[in-house]
Amino acid sequence: MRILITNDDGINAPGLAVLERIAAEVAGPGGEVWTVAPAFEQSGVGHCISYTHPTMIAELGPRRFAAEGAPADCVLAGIYHVMQDHAPDLVLSGVNRGNNSGENVLYSGTLGGALEGALQGIRSIALSQFYGHRNVRLEDSFEAAGRHGARVIRALLDSADWDTENGYDLFYNVNFPACPAAGVKGTRVASQGRRPGVNFSVTAQPSPSGRQFLWARGGDQTVPSAPGTDVAANLDDFISVTPLRADLTAHDRLERLAALLDEG
């Protein structure tokens, strides 16, 4: 198996090193792991691509590249440049430092990398490590992801659906709870949640010259969401697995809206 990996925390991020080990285990002795990751941190960029300017790419070692772009740029670079002679069988994005459950899905560069892989018709999985007081001070804060990651990926590859609907392929979002590996209770398939009252905001801070700069701030990640969601599973020490598609259509509203507005 040929695996392309990327992330949004940057080429030197510890979570990427964890994913390299996970990917090597999944690929097996005869497989290949190729890394194309952002040269600098790209957290929160979502599914953006560098459409209006070129992306510089540099080879740092065998099958290891850094690109000055977003995770989706890196996936494009991997498929159409680095691995152009033989496309990858699987795209893995992560392991993100921090959860990509709930509303974070909509902002995440980690999800953006997996989404781009799915749009290219390649099986794709995003992986993120929830952070909290029980794992942030561990010698290896990615312990849960490192211990359980390969098993979850293999289960998805062996048994999960990878179908296409309305032209959009399924891809998967996996979040590991904020606990030591031994504390993980299991795996739960969950819908995307929403932490009530949690939003990004900005805080103003003046520079020494008097100019105003705005810093984006996240909300409390420990606020629970509805039962059966990814956030709820993670806060209860379960690995969450969520099937996603790029189609943002509210299908449950189409029929009623058509009855109101369709003409001719």
Helices and strands as residue ranges (DSSP letters): E 2-6, H 14-27, E 32-38, E 57-61, E 64-67, H 71-77, I 78-82, E 90-97, G 102-106, H 109-119, E 123-129, H 143-159, E 164-165, E 168-169, E 171-176, G 181-183, E 186-189, E 201-206, E 212-217, H 230-235, E 238-244, G 251-253, H 254-261
